[in-house]
Amino acid sequence: MSHEPSTPTRMPRFRNIAGFKGRILRLYGSTIDLMVVFLILVMLITLVVAMVSVLTDLYEALRNLRHEVAIQTLVESILSVFVLIELFRSFTDYLEFHRLRLRVISEVAIVFVLRDIFIGLYSHTLDWRDLLALGFLIAVLVGTRIASLSFPPPQE
């Protein structure tokens, strides 16, 4: 159950400030928007390259089904694509709301930590202390996400 509006409205930034200060702040806002759009373009290119990498890793894994390194590389590539998708969503979310929402940032962090846990478990490189620490981190991040849904920011 989300407390966020289902159809968000884009709030014009710095429109109520007049004069030179208002022009500077609007220029600042436009510059930030332009930078974020550029970063989204870079992320889109990165996502396409990552998908090509997943396809080549899939080809290698299918060619060498008994070769564990090829399969592990495929798993890492697929999990990395999920992290890129979440990062991509946070950038587009910024363009829409003109702020970084705690819910989205915590979801990105959860996916990133889960990726590391899955890779560590698959490659047998995590000991019990690492798992305990990462489990605690996941619990804190999930708590943060729940708090962000329970206590939404005030509407402007």
DSSP file (Angstrom, degrees, kcal/mol; ACC not computed):
  #  RESIDUE AA STRUCTURE BP1 BP2  ACC     N-H-->O    O-->H-N    N-H-->O    O-->H-N    TCO  KAPPA ALPHA  PHI   PSI    X-CA   Y-CA   Z-CA
    1    1 A M              0   0    0      0, 0.0     2,-0.3     0, 0.0     0, 0.0   0.000 360.0 360.0 360.0 114.0    0.0    0.0    0.0
    2    2 A S        -     0   0    0      2,-0.1     4,-0.1     1,-0.1   147,-0.1  -0.745 360.0-158.4 -99.9 142.4    1.7    3.1   -1.2
    3    3 A H        +     0   0    0     -2,-0.3    -1,-0.1   146,-0.2     3,-0.1   0.364  65.1 103.4 -95.6   3.0    1.0    6.6    0.1
    4    4 A E  S    S-     0   0    0      1,-0.1    -2,-0.1     2,-0.0   145,-0.0  -0.577  85.1 -95.9 -85.9 149.8    2.4    8.3   -3.0
    5    5 A P        -     0   0    0      0, 0.0    -1,-0.1     0, 0.0    -2,-0.1  -0.346  23.3-138.2 -65.1 143.8    0.0    9.6   -5.7
    6    6 A S  S    S+     0   0    0      1,-0.3    -2,-0.0    -4,-0.1    -3,-0.0   0.820  99.5  37.6 -73.8 -30.0   -0.8    7.3   -8.5
    7    7 A T  S    S-     0   0    0      2,-0.0    -1,-0.3     0, 0.0     2,-0.0  -0.804  87.7-157.2-121.4  89.0   -0.5   10.1  -11.1
    8    8 A P        -     0   0    0      0, 0.0     2,-0.4     0, 0.0    -2,-0.0  -0.295   6.1-138.8 -68.6 148.0    2.3   12.4  -10.0
    9    9 A T        -     0   0    0     88,-0.0     2,-0.6    -2,-0.0    -2,-0.0  -0.868  16.7-121.1-106.6 142.0    2.3   15.9  -11.2
   10   10 A R        -     0   0    0     -2,-0.4    87,-0.1     1,-0.0    86,-0.1  -0.708  25.4-143.3 -83.8 122.1    5.5   17.6  -12.2
   11   11 A M        -     0   0    0     -2,-0.6     2,-0.3    85,-0.3    -1,-0.0  -0.739  14.5-125.8 -88.2 123.9    6.1   20.6  -10.1
   12   12 A P    >   -     0   0    0      0, 0.0     3,-0.6     0, 0.0     2,-0.3  -0.531  29.7-132.9 -68.4 129.3    7.7   23.6  -11.9
   13   13 A R  T 3  S-     0   0    0     -2,-0.3    16,-0.1     1,-0.2    85,-0.0  -0.657  73.1  -5.0 -89.6 139.1   10.8   24.6  -10.0
   14   14 A F  T >  S+     0   0    0     -2,-0.3     3,-0.7     1,-0.1    -1,-0.2   0.681  85.7 129.9  61.9  23.6   11.6   28.2   -9.2
   15   15 A R  T <   +     0   0    0     -3,-0.6    -1,-0.1     1,-0.2    -2,-0.1   0.756  67.7  55.3 -78.5 -23.9    8.6   29.6  -11.1
   16   16 A N  T 3  S+     0   0    0     -4,-0.2     2,-0.6     2,-0.1    -1,-0.2   0.368  87.4  91.9 -92.1   6.3    7.4   31.8   -8.2
   17   17 A I    <   -     0   0    0     -3,-0.7     2,-0.1     5,-0.1     8,-0.0  -0.894  64.0-157.8-104.1 124.0   10.8   33.6   -7.7
   18   18 A A     >  +     0   0    0     -2,-0.6     4,-0.9     4,-0.1     3,-0.3  -0.455  42.9  18.3 -97.1 167.7   11.0   36.8   -9.7
   19   19 A G  H  > S-     0   0    0      1,-0.2     4,-2.1     2,-0.2     5,-0.2  -0.201 111.3 -30.0  78.9-162.2   13.9   38.9  -10.9
   20   20 A F  H  > S+     0   0    0      1,-0.2     4,-2.5     2,-0.2     5,-0.2   0.883 135.2  55.0 -61.8 -41.7   17.6   38.0  -11.4
   21   21 A K  H  > S+     0   0    0     -3,-0.3     4,-2.4     1,-0.2    -1,-0.2   0.903 108.1  49.9 -60.1 -41.7   17.6   35.4   -8.6
   22   22 A G  H  X S+     0   0    0     -4,-0.9     4,-2.5     2,-0.2    -1,-0.2   0.895 110.1  50.0 -63.8 -41.6   14.6   33.6  -10.2
   23   23 A R  H  X S+     0   0    0     -4,-2.1     4,-2.5     2,-0.2    -2,-0.2   0.920 111.7  48.1 -63.8 -43.0   16.4   33.6  -13.6
   24   24 A I  H  X S+     0   0    0     -4,-2.5     4,-2.5     1,-0.2    -2,-0.2   0.926 113.1  47.6 -63.2 -44.5   19.6   32.2  -12.1
   25   25 A L  H  X S+     0   0    0     -4,-2.4     4,-2.6     2,-0.2    -2,-0.2   0.875 112.1  49.4 -66.6 -36.8   17.6   29.5  -10.2
   26   26 A R  H  X S+     0   0    0     -4,-2.5     4,-2.6     2,-0.2    -1,-0.2   0.892 111.2  50.0 -68.0 -38.2   15.7   28.5  -13.3
   27   27 A L  H  X S+     0   0    0     -4,-2.5     4,-2.5     2,-0.2    -2,-0.2   0.909 110.9  50.1 -62.7 -42.2   19.0   28.3  -15.3
   28   28 A Y  H  X S+     0   0    0     -4,-2.5     4,-2.5     2,-0.2    -2,-0.2   0.940 111.3  48.1 -59.8 -48.3   20.3   26.1  -12.5
   29   29 A G  H  X S+     0   0    0     -4,-2.6     4,-2.3     1,-0.2    -2,-0.2   0.899 112.6  48.2 -61.0 -42.3   17.2   23.9  -12.7
   30   30 A S  H  X S+     0   0    0     -4,-2.6     4,-2.4     2,-0.2    -1,-0.2   0.887 110.9  51.4 -66.0 -38.4   17.4   23.6  -16.5
   31   31 A T  H  X S+     0   0    0     -4,-2.5     4,-2.3     2,-0.2    -2,-0.2   0.916 110.2  48.3 -64.6 -43.2   21.2   22.8  -16.3
   32   32 A I  H  X S+     0   0    0     -4,-2.5     4,-2.5     2,-0.2    -2,-0.2   0.923 111.5  50.6 -62.6 -44.0   20.5   20.1  -13.7
   33   33 A D  H  X S+     0   0    0     -4,-2.3     4,-2.4     1,-0.2    -2,-0.2   0.909 110.1  50.3 -59.9 -42.3   17.7   18.7  -15.9
   34   34 A L  H  X S+     0   0    0     -4,-2.4     4,-2.2     2,-0.2    -1,-0.2   0.899 110.7  49.2 -62.9 -41.4   20.1   18.7  -18.9
   35   35 A M  H  X S+     0   0    0     -4,-2.3     4,-2.5     2,-0.2    -2,-0.2   0.908 111.3  48.9 -64.5 -41.8   22.8   16.9  -17.0
   36   36 A V  H  X S+     0   0    0     -4,-2.5     4,-2.4     2,-0.2    -2,-0.2   0.898 110.0  51.6 -66.0 -39.7   20.3   14.2  -15.8
   37   37 A V  H  X S+     0   0    0     -4,-2.4     4,-2.1     2,-0.2    -1,-0.2   0.912 110.5  49.2 -62.3 -41.2   19.0   13.7  -19.3
   38   38 A F  H  X S+     0   0    0     -4,-2.2     4,-2.4     2,-0.2    -2,-0.2   0.916 110.6  50.0 -62.4 -42.8   22.6   13.3  -20.5
   39   39 A L  H  X S+     0   0    0     -4,-2.5     4,-2.8     1,-0.2    -2,-0.2   0.868 108.4  53.2 -64.3 -35.5   23.2   10.7  -17.7
   40   40 A I  H  X S+     0   0    0     -4,-2.4     4,-2.5     2,-0.2    -1,-0.2   0.907 108.2  50.4 -65.3 -40.1   20.1    8.9  -18.7
   41   41 A L  H  X S+     0   0    0     -4,-2.1     4,-2.2     2,-0.2    -2,-0.2   0.924 111.9  47.5 -61.6 -43.8   21.4    8.7  -22.3
   42   42 A V  H  X S+     0   0    0     -4,-2.4     4,-2.6     1,-0.2    -2,-0.2   0.912 112.2  50.0 -62.6 -42.5   24.7    7.3  -20.9
   43   43 A M  H  X S+     0   0    0     -4,-2.8     4,-2.6     2,-0.2    -2,-0.2   0.882 108.7  52.6 -63.9 -37.8   22.8    4.8  -18.8
   44   44 A L  H  X S+     0   0    0     -4,-2.5     4,-2.1     2,-0.2    -2,-0.2   0.919 111.0  46.1 -64.0 -43.5   20.7    3.8  -21.8
   45   45 A I  H  X S+     0   0    0     -4,-2.2     4,-2.5     2,-0.2    -2,-0.2   0.916 113.1  50.5 -63.2 -42.8   23.9    3.1  -23.8
   46   46 A T  H  X S+     0   0    0     -4,-2.6     4,-2.5     1,-0.2    -2,-0.2   0.888 108.9  51.8 -61.7 -39.5   25.4    1.3  -20.8
   47   47 A L  H  X S+     0   0    0     -4,-2.6     4,-2.2     2,-0.2    -1,-0.2   0.894 109.7  48.7 -65.2 -40.3   22.2   -0.8  -20.5
   48   48 A V  H  X S+     0   0    0     -4,-2.1     4,-2.2     2,-0.2    -2,-0.2   0.924 112.6  48.1 -64.8 -44.1   22.4   -1.8  -24.2
   49   49 A V  H  X S+     0   0    0     -4,-2.5     4,-2.3     1,-0.2    -2,-0.2   0.899 110.9  51.7 -62.9 -39.7   26.1   -2.7  -23.8
   50   50 A A  H  X S+     0   0    0     -4,-2.5     4,-2.3     2,-0.2    -1,-0.2   0.888 108.5  50.7 -65.0 -38.2   25.3   -4.8  -20.7
   51   51 A M  H  X S+     0   0    0     -4,-2.2     4,-2.3     2,-0.2    -1,-0.2   0.893 109.5  50.4 -67.2 -38.5   22.5   -6.6  -22.6
   52   52 A V  H  X S+     0   0    0     -4,-2.2     4,-2.3     2,-0.2    -2,-0.2   0.908 110.1  51.3 -63.1 -40.5   25.0   -7.4  -25.4
   53   53 A S  H  X S+     0   0    0     -4,-2.3     4,-2.6     2,-0.2    -2,-0.2   0.895 108.2  51.6 -62.8 -40.4   27.4   -8.7  -22.7
   54   54 A V  H  X S+     0   0    0     -4,-2.3     4,-2.6     1,-0.2    -2,-0.2   0.912 109.7  50.2 -62.3 -41.9   24.6  -10.9  -21.2
   55   55 A L  H  X S+     0   0    0     -4,-2.3     4,-2.1     2,-0.2    -2,-0.2   0.900 112.0  46.2 -65.4 -39.8   23.9  -12.4  -24.6
   56   56 A T  H  X S+     0   0    0     -4,-2.3     4,-2.3     2,-0.2    -1,-0.2   0.893 113.4  49.7 -69.2 -37.3   27.6  -13.1  -25.2
   57   57 A D  H  X S+     0   0    0     -4,-2.6     4,-2.6     2,-0.2    17,-0.2   0.877 109.7  52.0 -65.8 -36.4   27.9  -14.6  -21.8
   58   58 A L  H  X S+     0   0    0     -4,-2.6     4,-2.4     2,-0.2    -2,-0.2   0.912 108.9  50.1 -64.1 -42.5   24.8  -16.7  -22.5
   59   59 A Y  H  X S+     0   0    0     -4,-2.1     4,-2.0     1,-0.2    -2,-0.2   0.926 112.7  46.7 -60.6 -45.1   26.4  -18.0  -25.7
   60   60 A E  H  X S+     0   0    0     -4,-2.3     4,-2.0     1,-0.2    -2,-0.2   0.891 112.0  50.7 -64.8 -39.3   29.6  -18.9  -23.8
   61   61 A A  H  < S+     0   0    0     -4,-2.6    -1,-0.2     9,-0.3    -2,-0.2   0.889 111.3  47.8 -67.3 -37.8   27.6  -20.6  -21.0
   62   62 A L  H >< S+     0   0    0     -4,-2.4     3,-0.6     1,-0.2    -1,-0.2   0.850 112.3  49.8 -70.6 -33.3   25.6  -22.6  -23.5
   63   63 A R  H 3< S+     0   0    0     -4,-2.0     2,-0.3     1,-0.3    -2,-0.2   0.853 122.5  32.4 -70.3 -34.7   28.8  -23.6  -25.4
   64   64 A N  T ><  +     0   0    0     -4,-2.0     3,-1.6    -5,-0.2    -1,-0.3  -0.583  69.0 162.5-123.4  67.0   30.5  -24.7  -22.1
   65   65 A L  T <  S+     0   0    0     -3,-0.6    -1,-0.1    -2,-0.3    -2,-0.1   0.795  78.9  47.4 -60.1 -29.6   27.7  -26.0  -19.9
   66   66 A R  T 3  S+     0   0    0     -3,-0.1     2,-0.9     4,-0.0    -1,-0.3   0.518  87.5  97.9 -90.5  -4.6   30.1  -27.8  -17.6
   67   67 A H    <>  -     0   0    0     -3,-1.6     4,-1.3    -6,-0.2     3,-0.5  -0.752  58.2-164.4 -88.6 106.8   32.5  -24.8  -17.3
   68   68 A E  H  > S+     0   0    0     -2,-0.9     4,-2.6     1,-0.2     5,-0.2   0.806  83.0  60.3 -64.5 -32.5   31.4  -23.2  -14.0
   69   69 A V  H  > S+     0   0    0      1,-0.2     4,-2.4     2,-0.2    -1,-0.2   0.890 103.3  51.5 -64.7 -38.9   33.2  -19.9  -14.6
   70   70 A A  H  > S+     0   0    0     -3,-0.5     4,-1.8     2,-0.2    -9,-0.3   0.908 112.6  45.1 -64.6 -41.0   31.1  -19.2  -17.8
   71   71 A I  H  X S+     0   0    0     -4,-1.3     4,-2.4    -7,-0.2    -2,-0.2   0.897 112.4  51.5 -69.5 -40.0   27.9  -19.8  -15.9
   72   72 A Q  H  X S+     0   0    0     -4,-2.6     4,-2.4     1,-0.2    -2,-0.2   0.896 109.1  51.0 -63.7 -39.5   29.1  -17.7  -12.9
   73   73 A T  H  X S+     0   0    0     -4,-2.4     4,-2.3     2,-0.2    -1,-0.2   0.890 109.4  51.1 -63.6 -39.5   30.0  -14.9  -15.4
   74   74 A L  H  X S+     0   0    0     -4,-1.8     4,-2.4   -17,-0.2    -2,-0.2   0.929 110.1  48.7 -62.9 -45.7   26.5  -15.1  -16.9
   75   75 A V  H  X S+     0   0    0     -4,-2.4     4,-2.4     1,-0.2    -2,-0.2   0.920 112.0  49.1 -61.4 -44.5   24.8  -14.9  -13.4
   76   76 A E  H  X S+     0   0    0     -4,-2.4     4,-2.1     1,-0.2    -1,-0.2   0.899 111.1  50.3 -62.1 -41.3   26.9  -11.9  -12.5
   77   77 A S  H  X S+     0   0    0     -4,-2.3     4,-1.8     2,-0.2    -2,-0.2   0.913 110.9  48.2 -64.3 -43.0   26.1  -10.2  -15.8
   78   78 A I  H  X S+     0   0    0     -4,-2.4     4,-1.6     1,-0.2    -2,-0.2   0.924 112.7  47.9 -65.0 -43.9   22.3  -10.7  -15.4
   79   79 A L  H  X S+     0   0    0     -4,-2.4     4,-1.6     1,-0.2    -1,-0.2   0.862 109.2  54.6 -65.6 -34.6   22.4   -9.4  -11.8
   80   80 A S  H  X S+     0   0    0     -4,-2.1     4,-2.3     1,-0.2    -1,-0.2   0.865 103.6  55.5 -66.2 -35.2   24.4   -6.4  -12.9
   81   81 A V  H  X S+     0   0    0     -4,-1.8     4,-2.4     1,-0.2    -1,-0.2   0.892 104.6  53.6 -63.7 -38.8   21.7   -5.6  -15.5
   82   82 A F  H  X S+     0   0    0     -4,-1.6     4,-2.0     2,-0.2    -1,-0.2   0.900 108.4  49.4 -62.3 -39.6   19.1   -5.6  -12.7
   83   83 A V  H  X S+     0   0    0     -4,-1.6     4,-2.4     2,-0.2    -2,-0.2   0.921 110.4  50.5 -64.4 -43.1   21.2   -3.0  -10.8
   84   84 A L  H  X S+     0   0    0     -4,-2.3     4,-2.7     1,-0.2    -2,-0.2   0.894 108.1  53.2 -61.8 -39.6   21.5   -0.9  -13.9
   85   85 A I  H  X S+     0   0    0     -4,-2.4     4,-2.1     1,-0.2    -1,-0.2   0.913 109.7  47.9 -62.1 -42.3   17.8   -1.0  -14.4
   86   86 A E  H  X S+     0   0    0     -4,-2.0     4,-1.7     2,-0.2    -2,-0.2   0.903 112.4  48.5 -66.4 -40.4   17.2    0.2  -10.9
   87   87 A L  H  X S+     0   0    0     -4,-2.4     4,-1.8     2,-0.2    -2,-0.2   0.910 109.9  52.8 -63.8 -41.1   19.7    3.0  -11.3
   88   88 A F  H  X S+     0   0    0     -4,-2.7     4,-2.2     1,-0.2     5,-0.2   0.900 107.5  52.2 -58.9 -42.2   18.1    4.0  -14.6
   89   89 A R  H  X S+     0   0    0     -4,-2.1     4,-2.2     1,-0.2    -1,-0.2   0.864 106.0  53.6 -64.5 -36.5   14.7    4.1  -12.7
   90   90 A S  H  X S+     0   0    0     -4,-1.7     4,-1.7     2,-0.2    -1,-0.2   0.878 109.2  48.7 -68.4 -35.5   16.2    6.5  -10.1
   91   91 A F  H  X S+     0   0    0     -4,-1.8     4,-1.8     2,-0.2    -2,-0.2   0.926 113.7  45.2 -67.6 -44.8   17.4    8.9  -12.8
   92   92 A T  H  X S+     0   0    0     -4,-2.2     4,-1.7     1,-0.2    -2,-0.2   0.858 110.5  55.5 -67.9 -32.7   14.1    9.0  -14.6
   93   93 A D  H  X S+     0   0    0     -4,-2.2     4,-2.6    -5,-0.2     5,-0.3   0.882 104.6  53.6 -64.4 -38.0   12.4    9.3  -11.3
   94   94 A Y  H  X S+     0   0    0     -4,-1.7     4,-2.7     1,-0.2     5,-0.3   0.916 106.9  51.3 -63.0 -42.6   14.5   12.4  -10.6
   95   95 A L  H  < S+     0   0    0     -4,-1.8    -1,-0.2     1,-0.2    -2,-0.2   0.882 114.2  44.4 -61.6 -37.1   13.4   14.0  -13.8
   96   96 A E  H  < S+     0   0    0     -4,-1.7   -85,-0.3     1,-0.1    -2,-0.2   0.916 129.3  22.2 -74.8 -43.7    9.8   13.4  -13.0
   97   97 A F  H  < S-     0   0    0     -4,-2.6    -2,-0.2     2,-0.3    -3,-0.2   0.560  92.1-131.1-103.9 -10.7    9.7   14.5   -9.4
   98   98 A H  S  < S+     0   0    0     -4,-2.7     2,-0.3    -5,-0.3    -4,-0.1   0.829  81.0  73.0  58.6  34.6   12.8   16.8   -9.3
   99   99 A R  S    S-     0   0    0     -6,-0.3     2,-0.7    -5,-0.3    -2,-0.3  -0.960  87.5-106.8-163.3 158.5   14.0   15.1   -6.2
  100  100 A L        -     0   0    0     -2,-0.3     2,-0.4    -3,-0.1    -9,-0.1  -0.835  37.6-141.9 -91.1 119.4   15.6   11.8   -5.2
  101  101 A R     >  -     0   0    0     -2,-0.7     4,-2.3   -11,-0.1     5,-0.2  -0.664   6.7-138.5 -87.2 136.0   13.0    9.8   -3.4
  102  102 A L  H  > S+     0   0    0     -2,-0.4     4,-2.6     1,-0.2     5,-0.2   0.844 101.9  57.9 -60.2 -36.5   14.1    7.7   -0.4
  103  103 A R  H  > S+     0   0    0      2,-0.2     4,-1.9     1,-0.2    -1,-0.2   0.932 109.6  43.2 -60.6 -46.5   11.9    4.7   -1.4
  104  104 A V  H  > S+     0   0    0      2,-0.2     4,-2.3     1,-0.2    -2,-0.2   0.912 114.1  50.1 -68.6 -42.4   13.6    4.5   -4.8
  105  105 A I  H  X S+     0   0    0     -4,-2.3     4,-2.3     1,-0.2    -1,-0.2   0.902 111.0  49.4 -63.6 -40.5   17.1    5.0   -3.5
  106  106 A S  H  X S+     0   0    0     -4,-2.6     4,-2.4    -5,-0.2    -1,-0.2   0.879 109.6  52.0 -67.6 -35.4   16.6    2.3   -0.8
  107  107 A E  H  X S+     0   0    0     -4,-1.9     4,-2.4    -5,-0.2    -2,-0.2   0.911 109.3  49.9 -65.1 -41.1   15.2   -0.1   -3.5
  108  108 A V  H  X S+     0   0    0     -4,-2.3     4,-2.3     1,-0.2    -2,-0.2   0.929 112.1  48.0 -60.9 -44.9   18.4    0.5   -5.6
  109  109 A A  H  X S+     0   0    0     -4,-2.3     4,-2.6     2,-0.2     5,-0.2   0.895 110.1  52.1 -64.4 -40.0   20.6   -0.2   -2.6
  110  110 A I  H  X S+     0   0    0     -4,-2.4     4,-2.8     2,-0.2     5,-0.2   0.937 111.0  46.9 -61.5 -46.3   18.6   -3.4   -1.7
  111  111 A V  H  X S+     0   0    0     -4,-2.4     4,-2.3     1,-0.2    -2,-0.2   0.907 112.5  50.7 -62.2 -41.1   19.0   -4.7   -5.3
  112  112 A F  H  X S+     0   0    0     -4,-2.3     4,-1.9     2,-0.2    -2,-0.2   0.927 113.1  44.3 -63.6 -45.4   22.7   -3.8   -5.2
  113  113 A V  H  X S+     0   0    0     -4,-2.6     4,-2.4     1,-0.2    -2,-0.2   0.907 112.4  52.3 -67.5 -41.2   23.3   -5.6   -1.9
  114  114 A L  H  X S+     0   0    0     -4,-2.8     4,-3.0    -5,-0.2     5,-0.2   0.894 106.5  54.7 -60.5 -38.7   21.3   -8.6   -3.0
  115  115 A R  H  X S+     0   0    0     -4,-2.3     4,-2.5     1,-0.2     5,-0.2   0.943 109.7  46.3 -58.3 -47.8   23.4   -8.8   -6.1
  116  116 A D  H  X S+     0   0    0     -4,-1.9     4,-2.5     1,-0.2    -2,-0.2   0.884 112.5  50.4 -64.2 -37.8   26.6   -9.0   -4.0
  117  117 A I  H  X S+     0   0    0     -4,-2.4     4,-2.8     2,-0.2     5,-0.2   0.947 111.8  47.2 -64.2 -47.4   25.0  -11.6   -1.7
  118  118 A F  H  X S+     0   0    0     -4,-3.0     4,-2.6     1,-0.2    -2,-0.2   0.913 114.1  46.9 -61.5 -43.0   24.0  -13.8   -4.6
  119  119 A I  H  X S+     0   0    0     -4,-2.5     4,-2.3    -5,-0.2    -1,-0.2   0.926 114.0  48.0 -65.3 -43.8   27.4  -13.5   -6.3
  120  120 A G  H  X>S+     0   0    0     -4,-2.5     5,-2.2    -5,-0.2     6,-0.8   0.893 114.3  46.0 -64.1 -40.0   29.2  -14.3   -3.1
  121  121 A L  H ><5S+     0   0    0     -4,-2.8     3,-0.5     3,-0.2    -1,-0.2   0.902 113.0  49.8 -68.1 -40.5   27.0  -17.2   -2.3
  122  122 A Y  H 3<5S+     0   0    0     -4,-2.6    -2,-0.2    -5,-0.2    -1,-0.2   0.878 116.8  40.5 -66.4 -37.2   27.3  -18.6   -5.8
  123  123 A S  H 3<5S-     0   0    0     -4,-2.3    -1,-0.2    -5,-0.2    -2,-0.2   0.451 106.9-126.4 -91.7   0.8   31.1  -18.3   -5.8
  124  124 A H  T <<5S+     0   0    0     -3,-0.5    -3,-0.2    -4,-0.5    -4,-0.1   0.871  72.7 123.8  59.3  41.0   31.4  -19.5   -2.2
  125  125 A T      < +     0   0    0     -5,-2.2     2,-0.4    -6,-0.2    -4,-0.2   0.437  43.3  91.2-109.9  -1.8   33.4  -16.5   -1.1
  126  126 A L        -     0   0    0     -6,-0.8     2,-0.2    -9,-0.1    -9,-0.0  -0.803  57.3-160.2 -97.2 133.2   31.2  -15.2    1.8
  127  127 A D     >  -     0   0    0     -2,-0.4     4,-2.2     1,-0.0     5,-0.2  -0.452  40.4 -90.7 -97.6-177.9   31.8  -16.4    5.3
  128  128 A W  H  > S+     0   0    0      1,-0.2     4,-2.3     2,-0.2     5,-0.1   0.816 124.6  55.1 -66.4 -30.9   29.3  -16.2    8.1
  129  129 A R  H  > S+     0   0    0      2,-0.2     4,-2.6     1,-0.2    -1,-0.2   0.916 108.8  47.8 -68.0 -42.0   30.4  -12.7    9.2
  130  130 A D  H  > S+     0   0    0      2,-0.2     4,-3.0     1,-0.2     5,-0.3   0.927 112.9  48.6 -62.1 -44.8   29.9  -11.3    5.8
  131  131 A L  H  X S+     0   0    0     -4,-2.2     4,-2.5     1,-0.2    -2,-0.2   0.899 111.7  49.6 -63.1 -40.2   26.5  -12.9    5.5
  132  132 A L  H  X S+     0   0    0     -4,-2.3     4,-2.2     2,-0.2    -2,-0.2   0.929 113.7  45.2 -64.1 -45.3   25.6  -11.5    9.0
  133  133 A A  H  X S+     0   0    0     -4,-2.6     4,-2.4     2,-0.2    -2,-0.2   0.922 115.5  46.2 -65.4 -44.6   26.7   -8.0    8.1
  134  134 A L  H  X S+     0   0    0     -4,-3.0     4,-2.5     2,-0.2    -1,-0.2   0.867 111.4  52.8 -67.8 -35.2   25.0   -8.0    4.7
  135  135 A G  H  X S+     0   0    0     -4,-2.5     4,-2.2    -5,-0.3    -1,-0.2   0.902 109.9  48.3 -64.1 -40.6   21.8   -9.5    6.2
  136  136 A F  H  X S+     0   0    0     -4,-2.2     4,-2.3     2,-0.2    -2,-0.2   0.906 110.8  51.2 -64.3 -41.9   21.8   -6.6    8.8
  137  137 A L  H  X S+     0   0    0     -4,-2.4     4,-2.6     2,-0.2    -2,-0.2   0.913 109.6  49.8 -61.8 -43.3   22.4   -4.1    6.0
  138  138 A I  H  X S+     0   0    0     -4,-2.5     4,-2.8     1,-0.2     5,-0.2   0.917 109.9  51.6 -60.5 -43.1   19.4   -5.6    4.0
  139  139 A A  H  X S+     0   0    0     -4,-2.2     4,-2.3     1,-0.2    -2,-0.2   0.905 111.0  47.4 -61.5 -41.8   17.3   -5.3    7.2
  140  140 A V  H  X S+     0   0    0     -4,-2.3     4,-2.4     2,-0.2    -1,-0.2   0.916 113.2  48.5 -65.3 -42.9   18.2   -1.7    7.7
  141  141 A L  H  X S+     0   0    0     -4,-2.6     4,-2.3     2,-0.2    -2,-0.2   0.902 111.8  48.3 -65.8 -40.5   17.5   -0.9    4.0
  142  142 A V  H  X S+     0   0    0     -4,-2.8     4,-2.6     2,-0.2    -1,-0.2   0.902 111.2  51.5 -65.5 -39.9   14.1   -2.7    4.1
  143  143 A G  H  X S+     0   0    0     -4,-2.3     4,-2.5    -5,-0.2    -2,-0.2   0.897 109.3  50.6 -61.1 -40.0   13.3   -0.7    7.3
  144  144 A T  H  X S+     0   0    0     -4,-2.4     4,-2.3     2,-0.2    -2,-0.2   0.907 110.4  49.0 -63.1 -42.7   14.2    2.5    5.5
  145  145 A R  H  X S+     0   0    0     -4,-2.3     4,-1.5     2,-0.2    -2,-0.2   0.919 111.7  48.4 -64.3 -43.3   12.0    1.6    2.6
  146  146 A I  H  X S+     0   0    0     -4,-2.6     4,-2.3     1,-0.2    -2,-0.2   0.911 111.8  50.1 -62.8 -42.4    9.1    0.8    4.9
  147  147 A A  H  X S+     0   0    0     -4,-2.5     4,-2.5     1,-0.2    -1,-0.2   0.884 107.0  54.6 -63.9 -37.6    9.6    4.1    6.8
  148  148 A S  H  < S+     0   0    0     -4,-2.3    -1,-0.2     1,-0.2    -2,-0.2   0.831 112.3  43.7 -67.2 -29.6    9.6    6.0    3.5
  149  149 A L  H  < S+     0   0    0     -4,-1.5  -146,-0.2    -5,-0.2    -2,-0.2   0.836 115.9  47.6 -79.8 -33.7    6.3    4.5    2.7
  150  150 A S  H  < S+     0   0    0     -4,-2.3    -2,-0.2     1,-0.3    -3,-0.2   0.820 121.3  34.5 -76.4 -31.5    4.8    5.0    6.2
  151  151 A F  S  < S-     0   0    0     -4,-2.5    -1,-0.3    -5,-0.2    -2,-0.1  -0.662  79.8-174.6-125.1  75.0    6.0    8.6    6.5
  152  152 A P        -     0   0    0      0, 0.0    -3,-0.1     0, 0.0     3,-0.1  -0.296  35.4 -95.7 -68.4 155.6    5.8   10.2    3.0
  153  153 A P        -     0   0    0      0, 0.0     2,-0.0     0, 0.0    -5,-0.0  -0.330  50.2 -90.5 -67.6 154.2    7.1   13.8    2.6
  154  154 A P        -     0   0    0      0, 0.0     2,-0.2     0, 0.0    -3,-0.0  -0.365  44.3-109.6 -65.6 144.4    4.5   16.6    2.9
  155  155 A Q              0   0    0      1,-0.1     0, 0.0    -3,-0.1     0, 0.0  -0.524 360.0 360.0 -74.4 139.6    2.9   17.6   -0.4
  156  156 A E              0   0    0     -2,-0.2    -1,-0.1     0, 0.0     0, 0.0   0.458 360.0 360.0 -85.8 360.0    3.9   21.0   -1.7
